[in-house]
């Protein structure tokens, strides 16, 4: 399975952490949505990932994702992620969904020059002014409930 490029585990009984996936270094797409994982430490070795879906999981800490610099799509929808500063180095990120997470400050995302879609519905974000530089000359879309 070392040549595996896509893996869909959404809705399965995966629990806790995902360290068993660390050896799948050729993965480019990984869906772990609607699972019971809470730790993503094992994903830090999956440096070829371009798509990662962690929707509806118990994940809180995204720091282990800092090495995933090729990520283009990251979904953290309805997770327990409250801090996104660790995502600041993911400059290839084009789509980021934080809907329903307890995040309140997205200023660290101002470095994400490739970002085109940012979903912030049902979060605690009230100010997106730090993202103003991303909007100039781009087609950045920010979807949220209130600013």
N, CA, C and O of each residue as an XYZ file, in Angstrom:
588
protein
N       0.801     -1.205      0.000
C       0.000      0.000      0.000
C       0.843      1.267      0.000
O       0.305      2.354      0.210
N       2.130      1.160     -0.227
C       2.969      2.352     -0.200
C       2.707      3.283     -1.374
O       3.117      4.443     -1.330
N       2.038      2.814     -2.421
C       1.726      3.649     -3.583
C       0.326      4.253     -3.492
O      -0.111      4.947     -4.410
N      -0.362      3.999     -2.415
C      -1.728      4.483     -2.232
C      -1.761      6.006     -2.250
O      -1.014      6.656     -1.519
N      -2.641      6.585     -3.101
C      -2.709      8.038     -3.220
C      -3.944      8.632     -2.563
O      -3.902      9.775     -2.108
N      -5.039      7.889     -2.502
C      -6.281      8.380     -1.883
C      -6.792      7.351     -0.892
O      -6.770      6.149     -1.157
N      -7.250      7.835      0.249
C      -7.793      6.942      1.264
C      -8.996      7.604      1.915
O      -8.899      8.699      2.469
N     -10.121      6.927      1.839
C     -11.352      7.440      2.438
C     -11.711      6.564      3.638
O     -12.058      5.394      3.479
N     -11.628      7.131      4.821
C     -11.986      6.426      6.049
C     -13.153      7.108      6.745
O     -13.460      6.788      7.893
N     -13.799      8.032      6.075
C     -14.914      8.775      6.648
C     -16.014      7.854      7.141
O     -16.413      6.912      6.458
N     -16.491      8.143      8.335
C     -17.587      7.372      8.910
C     -17.196      6.012      9.442
O     -18.067      5.234      9.831
N     -15.924      5.705      9.472
C     -15.488      4.409      9.990
C     -15.275      4.492     11.499
O     -15.509      5.537     12.106
N     -14.844      3.426     12.082
C     -14.656      3.360     13.530
C     -13.250      3.737     13.978
O     -12.811      3.319     15.050
N     -12.537      4.523     13.168
C     -11.210      4.996     13.556
C     -11.370      5.823     14.823
O     -12.212      6.719     14.890
N     -10.541      5.509     15.840
C     -10.667      6.151     17.141
C      -9.301      6.663     17.601
O      -8.273      6.057     17.296
N      -9.291      7.775     18.333
C      -8.075      8.256     18.987
C      -7.126      8.983     18.065
O      -7.359     10.138     17.708
N      -6.044      8.302     17.672
C      -5.029      8.940     16.838
C      -4.825      8.134     15.557
O      -5.365      7.038     15.410
N      -4.058      8.675     14.654
C      -3.900      8.048     13.342
C      -2.449      7.691     13.036
O      -2.038      7.724     11.876
N      -1.680      7.356     14.044
C      -0.263      7.050     13.848
C      -0.049      5.868     12.906
O       1.016      5.753     12.299
N      -1.030      4.997     12.776
C      -0.885      3.846     11.882
C      -0.844      4.255     10.409
O      -0.473      3.446      9.559
N      -1.218      5.488     10.096
C      -1.198      5.964      8.710
C       0.146      6.585      8.335
O       0.368      6.913      7.170
N       1.027      6.748      9.290
C       2.296      7.444      9.077
C       3.148      6.836      7.971
O       3.948      7.545      7.359
N       3.001      5.556      7.701
C       3.822      4.895      6.681
C       3.282      5.052      5.265
O       3.894      4.568      4.313
N       2.150      5.719      5.115
C       1.534      5.890      3.794
C       1.998      7.204      3.158
O       1.187      8.077      2.849
N       3.287      7.327      2.971
C       3.908      8.564      2.521
C       3.512      9.039      1.135
O       3.769     10.195      0.800
N       2.900      8.200      0.319
C       2.504      8.633     -1.020
C       1.075      9.173     -1.068
O       0.600      9.578     -2.130
N       0.379      9.182      0.089
C      -0.995      9.688      0.121
C      -1.060     11.157     -0.298
O      -0.267     11.982      0.156
N      -2.020     11.468     -1.174
C      -2.272     12.840     -1.586
C      -3.638     13.326     -1.110
O      -3.863     14.529     -0.983
N      -4.544     12.395     -0.848
C      -5.886     12.731     -0.397
C      -6.263     11.808      0.752
O      -6.099     10.591      0.667
N      -6.770     12.400      1.825
C      -7.149     11.619      2.996
C      -8.408     12.196      3.617
O      -8.473     13.378      3.955
N      -9.403     11.337      3.759
C     -10.661     11.722      4.383
C     -10.822     10.943      5.678
O     -10.903      9.714      5.672
N     -10.867     11.668      6.785
C     -11.070     11.081      8.118
C     -12.307     11.677      8.775
O     -12.472     11.598      9.993
N     -13.174     12.272      7.963
C     -14.362     12.933      8.477
C     -15.310     11.947      9.147
O     -15.374     10.773      8.782
N     -16.032     12.443     10.119
C     -17.013     11.634     10.864
C     -16.389     10.386     11.484
O     -16.981      9.307     11.484
N     -15.180     10.562     12.011
C     -14.546      9.491     12.780
C     -14.360     10.000     14.200
O     -14.728     11.133     14.510
N     -13.795      9.177     15.053
C     -13.613      9.568     16.448
C     -12.155      9.873     16.759
O     -11.702      9.680     17.887
N     -11.417     10.351     15.753
C     -10.021     10.681     16.024
C      -9.923     11.988     16.797
O     -10.771     12.870     16.662
N      -8.892     12.100     17.597
C      -8.675     13.311     18.376
C      -7.253     13.850     18.205
O      -6.983     15.003     18.543
N      -6.359     13.037     17.691
C      -4.958     13.424     17.506
C      -4.551     13.243     16.047
O      -4.933     12.265     15.406
N      -3.770     14.194     15.526
C      -3.313     14.087     14.144
C      -1.786     14.013     14.039
O      -1.222     14.258     12.973
N      -1.126     13.677     15.141
C       0.342     13.587     15.143
C       0.868     12.689     14.038
O       1.862     13.035     13.400
N       0.245     11.566     13.793
C       0.713     10.614     12.788
C       0.644     11.127     11.361
O       1.218     10.520     10.458
N      -0.048     12.230     11.148
C      -0.186     12.761      9.790
C       0.988     13.629      9.368
O       1.111     13.951      8.187
N       1.843     14.012     10.282
C       2.941     14.921      9.970
C       3.930     14.339      8.964
O       4.682     15.088      8.340
N       3.943     13.030      8.799
C       4.850     12.394      7.833
C       4.239     12.300      6.436
O       4.922     11.914      5.487
N       2.977     12.645      6.306
C       2.287     12.531      5.016
C       2.461     13.836      4.232
O       1.493     14.542      3.950
N       3.697     14.133      3.896
C       4.044     15.429      3.317
C       3.584     15.610      1.873
O       3.761     16.691      1.312
N       3.010     14.601      1.267
C       2.469     14.732     -0.094
C       0.971     15.045     -0.104
O       0.374     15.221     -1.166
N       0.378     15.111      1.069
C      -1.064     15.375      1.138
C      -1.414     16.710      0.497
O      -0.764     17.727      0.740
N      -2.456     16.684     -0.328
C      -2.992     17.896     -0.947
C      -4.398     18.180     -0.433
O      -4.839     19.329     -0.405
N      -5.099     17.121     -0.025
C      -6.459     17.241      0.499
C      -6.539     16.494      1.814
O      -6.124     15.338      1.903
N      -7.074     17.149      2.842
C      -7.257     16.520      4.145
C      -8.600     16.964      4.714
O      -8.862     18.157      4.869
N      -9.437     15.988      5.019
C     -10.768     16.265      5.565
C     -10.862     15.678      6.970
O     -10.819     14.461      7.155
N     -10.989     16.557      7.948
C     -11.109     16.158      9.350
C     -12.449     16.588      9.943
O     -12.590     16.682     11.162
N     -13.430     16.848      9.082
C     -14.761     17.281      9.524
C     -15.337     16.370     10.603
O     -15.157     15.153     10.579
N     -16.023     16.988     11.535
C     -16.766     16.242     12.558
C     -15.886     15.231     13.288
O     -16.266     14.073     13.461
N     -14.709     15.682     13.713
C     -13.830     14.851     14.544
C     -13.587     15.592     15.852
O     -14.060     16.713     16.035
N     -12.849     14.963     16.758
C     -12.530     15.574     18.047
C     -11.166     16.268     18.036
O     -10.614     16.555     19.098
N     -10.630     16.536     16.873
C      -9.318     17.175     16.743
C      -9.341     18.576     17.346
O     -10.256     19.360     17.096
N      -8.320     18.875     18.145
C      -8.152     20.192     18.763
C      -6.886     20.882     18.281
O      -6.880     22.087     18.031
N      -5.822     20.115     18.152
C      -4.499     20.661     17.872
C      -4.097     20.381     16.423
O      -4.004     19.225     16.010
N      -3.859     21.456     15.652
C      -3.449     21.279     14.257
C      -1.946     21.494     14.056
O      -1.465     21.489     12.923
N      -1.226     21.676     15.123
C       0.223     21.881     15.032
C       0.935     20.787     14.231
O       1.837     21.113     13.461
N       0.575     19.502     14.374
C       1.251     18.464     13.584
C       1.073     18.619     12.073
O       1.772     17.958     11.305
N       0.164     19.468     11.639
C      -0.075     19.644     10.206
C       0.892     20.648      9.568
O       0.854     20.836      8.352
N       1.742     21.283     10.345
C       2.628     22.329      9.824
C       3.577     21.825      8.741
O       4.016     22.612      7.903
N       3.897     20.558      8.738
C       4.816     19.986      7.740
C       4.117     19.663      6.423
O       4.782     19.306      5.450
N       2.810     19.778      6.373
C       2.047     19.404      5.182
C       1.936     20.596      4.232
O       0.837     21.063      3.933
N       3.072     21.077      3.767
C       3.135     22.325      2.997
C       2.521     22.232      1.603
O       2.329     23.263      0.958
N       2.211     21.047      1.125
C       1.562     20.902     -0.177
C       0.037     20.932     -0.080
O      -0.650     20.909     -1.102
N      -0.493     20.982      1.137
C      -1.950     20.990      1.320
C      -2.594     22.126      0.542
O      -2.167     23.279      0.619
N      -3.628     21.774     -0.207
C      -4.406     22.763     -0.955
C      -5.818     22.898     -0.387
O      -6.424     23.968     -0.453
N      -6.329     21.811      0.167
C      -7.680     21.809      0.731
C      -7.631     21.197      2.119
O      -7.155     20.075      2.295
N      -8.125     21.936      3.103
C      -8.164     21.457      4.479
C      -9.528     21.770      5.064
O      -9.967     22.920      5.084
N     -10.186     20.730      5.537
C     -11.496     20.926      6.146
C     -11.443     20.530      7.616
O     -11.161     19.384      7.968
N     -11.725     21.514      8.455
C     -11.744     21.338      9.909
C     -13.129     21.683     10.445
O     -13.281     22.151     11.573
N     -14.101     21.445      9.632
C     -15.495     21.782      9.913
C     -16.005     20.997     11.123
O     -15.849     19.778     11.189
N     -16.613     21.701     12.074
C     -17.189     21.104     13.281
C     -16.172     20.231     14.018
O     -16.455     19.094     14.396
N     -14.980     20.802     14.210
C     -13.962     20.177     15.056
C     -13.845     21.018     16.319
O     -14.623     21.949     16.525
N     -12.879     20.692     17.159
C     -12.626     21.454     18.382
C     -11.427     22.382     18.225
O     -10.855     22.827     19.220
N     -11.046     22.676     16.994
C      -9.892     23.537     16.727
C     -10.250     24.982     17.060
O     -11.160     25.563     16.469
N      -9.513     25.553     18.025
C      -9.761     26.931     18.447
C      -8.649     27.878     17.992
O      -8.858     29.089     17.929
N      -7.481     27.342     17.677
C      -6.327     28.141     17.291
C      -5.802     27.684     15.937
O      -5.549     26.498     15.728
N      -5.641     28.637     15.014
C      -5.196     28.280     13.665
C      -3.811     28.834     13.314
O      -3.396     28.760     12.158
N      -3.103     29.378     14.282
C      -1.781     29.959     14.033
C      -0.824     28.966     13.379
O       0.020     29.367     12.578
N      -0.937     27.701     13.699
C      -0.052     26.679     13.144
C      -0.242     26.496     11.636
O       0.612     25.909     10.971
N      -1.342     26.988     11.102
C      -1.613     26.835      9.671
C      -0.965     27.937      8.834
O      -1.026     27.883      7.606
N      -0.359     28.914      9.456
C       0.195     30.078      8.765
C       1.237     29.732      7.708
O       1.407     30.486      6.750
N       1.925     28.633      7.855
C       2.961     28.242      6.895
C       2.459     27.418      5.727
O       3.242     27.051      4.851
N       1.186     27.123      5.697
C       0.617     26.292      4.620
C       0.217     27.182      3.444
O      -0.965     27.331      3.133
N       1.212     27.762      2.805
C       0.970     28.798      1.798
C       0.385     28.271      0.483
O       0.021     29.074     -0.376
N       0.284     26.982      0.302
C      -0.370     26.421     -0.877
C      -1.862     26.203     -0.645
O      -2.585     25.817     -1.563
N      -2.319     26.447      0.566
C      -3.721     26.224      0.914
C      -4.629     27.132      0.091
O      -4.489     28.355      0.104
N      -5.565     26.506     -0.626
C      -6.522     27.246     -1.461
C      -7.911     27.284     -0.821
O      -8.653     28.253     -0.986
N      -8.254     26.225     -0.092
C      -9.564     26.136      0.546
C      -9.396     25.714      1.997
O      -8.706     24.741      2.301
N     -10.037     26.462      2.883
C      -9.988     26.163      4.310
C     -11.389     26.319      4.877
O     -12.008     27.376      4.751
N     -11.878     25.272      5.495
C     -13.211     25.302      6.093
C     -13.073     25.136      7.603
O     -12.626     24.097      8.089
N     -13.460     26.167      8.328
C     -13.420     26.162      9.788
C     -14.826     26.242     10.376
O     -14.975     26.431     11.583
N     -15.842     26.102      9.557
C     -17.238     26.230      9.991
C     -17.521     25.397     11.234
O     -17.130     24.234     11.329
N     -18.205     26.020     12.179
C     -18.628     25.306     13.371
C     -17.538     25.041     14.395
O     -17.795     24.420     15.425
N     -16.335     25.501     14.127
C     -15.255     25.302     15.108
C     -15.224     26.502     16.054
O     -15.765     27.556     15.721
N     -14.604     26.364     17.224
C     -14.589     27.457     18.199
C     -13.525     28.530     17.935
O     -13.184     29.293     18.839
N     -13.010     28.593     16.734
C     -11.981     29.588     16.397
C     -12.560     31.003     16.468
O     -13.702     31.239     16.076
N     -11.750     31.938     16.974
C     -12.199     33.330     17.054
C     -11.228     34.289     16.383
O     -11.611     35.407     16.039
N      -9.984     33.878     16.190
C      -8.972     34.753     15.604
C      -8.366     34.086     14.366
O      -7.772     33.012     14.459
N      -8.520     34.729     13.217
C      -7.967     34.175     11.979
C      -6.849     35.051     11.412
O      -6.468     34.886     10.253
N      -6.326     35.966     12.200
C      -5.294     36.879     11.713
C      -4.048     36.148     11.214
O      -3.381     36.633     10.299
N      -3.723     35.004     11.789
C      -2.548     34.239     11.364
C      -2.680     33.737      9.925
O      -1.682     33.397      9.290
N      -3.898     33.693      9.417
C      -4.124     33.198      8.060
C      -3.768     34.230      7.001
O      -3.876     33.944      5.809
N      -3.351     35.407      7.399
C      -3.004     36.471      6.452
C      -1.808     36.113      5.573
O      -1.569     36.768      4.559
N      -1.063     35.091      5.948
C       0.092     34.640      5.157
C      -0.296     33.659      4.059
O       0.545     33.299      3.235
N      -1.528     33.228      4.030
C      -1.969     32.204      3.079
C      -2.328     32.839      1.735
O      -3.502     33.023      1.414
N      -1.304     33.165      0.967
C      -1.466     33.931     -0.268
C      -2.232     33.182     -1.364
O      -2.732     33.814     -2.295
N      -2.334     31.878     -1.279
C      -3.063     31.092     -2.285
C      -4.521     30.873     -1.905
O      -5.293     30.337     -2.699
N      -4.903     31.279     -0.702
C      -6.250     31.022     -0.198
C      -7.308     31.687     -1.077
O      -7.228     32.880     -1.368
N      -8.297     30.901     -1.495
C      -9.370     31.403     -2.332
C     -10.736     31.255     -1.677
O     -11.647     32.035     -1.952
N     -10.880     30.259     -0.812
C     -12.153     30.054     -0.127
C     -11.880     29.815      1.349
O     -11.094     28.943      1.720
N     -12.544     30.603      2.181
C     -12.429     30.468      3.629
C     -13.837     30.425      4.205
O     -14.587     31.396      4.107
N     -14.184     29.314      4.792
C     -15.509     29.122      5.381
C     -15.415     29.359      6.886
O     -14.661     28.678      7.581
N     -16.179     30.322      7.385
C     -16.146     30.675      8.803
C     -17.524     30.677      9.447
O     -17.683     31.208     10.546
N     -18.510     30.103      8.800
C     -19.862     30.078      9.352
C     -19.912     29.379     10.698
O     -19.242     28.367     10.906
N     -20.697     29.912     11.599
C     -20.886     29.335     12.940
C     -19.592     29.228     13.738
O     -19.395     28.280     14.498
N     -18.702     30.225     13.556
C     -17.492     30.317     14.388
C     -17.645     31.548     15.273
O     -18.686     32.204     15.256
N     -16.606     31.862     16.048
C     -16.615     33.039     16.898
C     -15.819     34.191     16.277
O     -15.499     35.166     16.957
N     -15.506     34.075     14.999
C     -14.748     35.122     14.313
C     -15.628     36.345     14.111
O     -16.733     36.253     13.577
N     -15.117     37.494     14.549
C     -15.840     38.763     14.398
C     -15.076     39.748     13.526
O     -15.645     40.733     13.057
N     -13.795     39.490     13.304
C     -12.960     40.451     12.586
C     -12.090     39.720     11.569
O     -11.311     38.840     11.935
N     -12.218     40.075     10.317
C     -11.388     39.493      9.266
C     -10.500     40.554      8.610
O      -9.963     40.327      7.526
N     -10.345     41.692      9.251
C      -9.569     42.785      8.662
C      -8.113     42.389      8.388
O      -7.502     42.925      7.463
N      -7.556     41.478      9.157
C      -6.175     41.035      8.936
C      -6.022     40.316      7.599
O      -4.909     40.159      7.097
N      -7.134     39.882      7.029
C      -7.097     39.166      5.756
C      -7.239     40.104      4.562
O      -7.286     39.646      3.420
N      -7.308     41.388      4.805
C      -7.532     42.370      3.737
C      -6.494     42.270      2.625
O      -6.830     42.445      1.454
N      -5.253     41.993      2.966
C      -4.210     41.897      1.941
C      -4.434     40.712      1.013
O      -3.974     40.731     -0.128
N      -5.118     39.706      1.471
C      -5.406     38.544      0.630
C      -6.472     38.858     -0.408
O      -6.494     38.256     -1.482
N      -7.331     39.773     -0.100
C      -8.447     40.098     -0.988
C      -7.992     40.933     -2.177
O      -8.561     40.820     -3.263
N      -6.991     41.758     -1.991
C      -6.516     42.644     -3.049
C      -5.958     41.803     -4.200
O      -5.001     41.049     -4.031
N      -6.575     41.951     -5.365
C      -6.111     41.245     -6.558
C      -6.393     39.759     -6.570
O      -5.789     39.036     -7.363
N      -7.280     39.276     -5.732
C      -7.590     37.850     -5.720
C      -9.098     37.663     -5.752
O      -9.869     38.623     -5.781
N      -9.482     36.431     -5.745
C     -10.913     36.143     -5.719
C     -11.282     35.422     -4.418
O     -12.115     34.516     -4.411
N     -10.648     35.841     -3.325
C     -10.912     35.248     -2.021
C     -12.380     35.395     -1.651
O     -12.951     36.483     -1.734
N     -12.969     34.304     -1.248
C     -14.345     34.299     -0.781
C     -14.340     33.938      0.696
O     -13.783     32.912      1.088
N     -14.954     34.774      1.509
C     -15.068     34.495      2.937
C     -16.544     34.322      3.242
O     -17.336     35.244      3.049
N     -16.909     33.160      3.713
C     -18.302     32.871      4.062
C     -18.391     32.771      5.564
O     -17.703     31.962      6.186
N     -19.241     33.598      6.145
C     -19.396     33.557      7.586
C     -20.773     34.084      7.962
O     -21.493     34.635      7.129
N     -21.124     33.905      9.220
C     -22.453     34.315      9.644
C     -22.523     35.780     10.006
O     -23.522     36.432      9.702
N     -21.492     36.330     10.648
C     -21.500     37.757     10.975
C     -20.081     38.265     11.151
O     -19.189     37.535     11.582
N     -19.895     39.517     10.813
C     -18.580     40.175     11.006
C     -18.836     41.451     11.783
O     -17.899     42.192     12.078
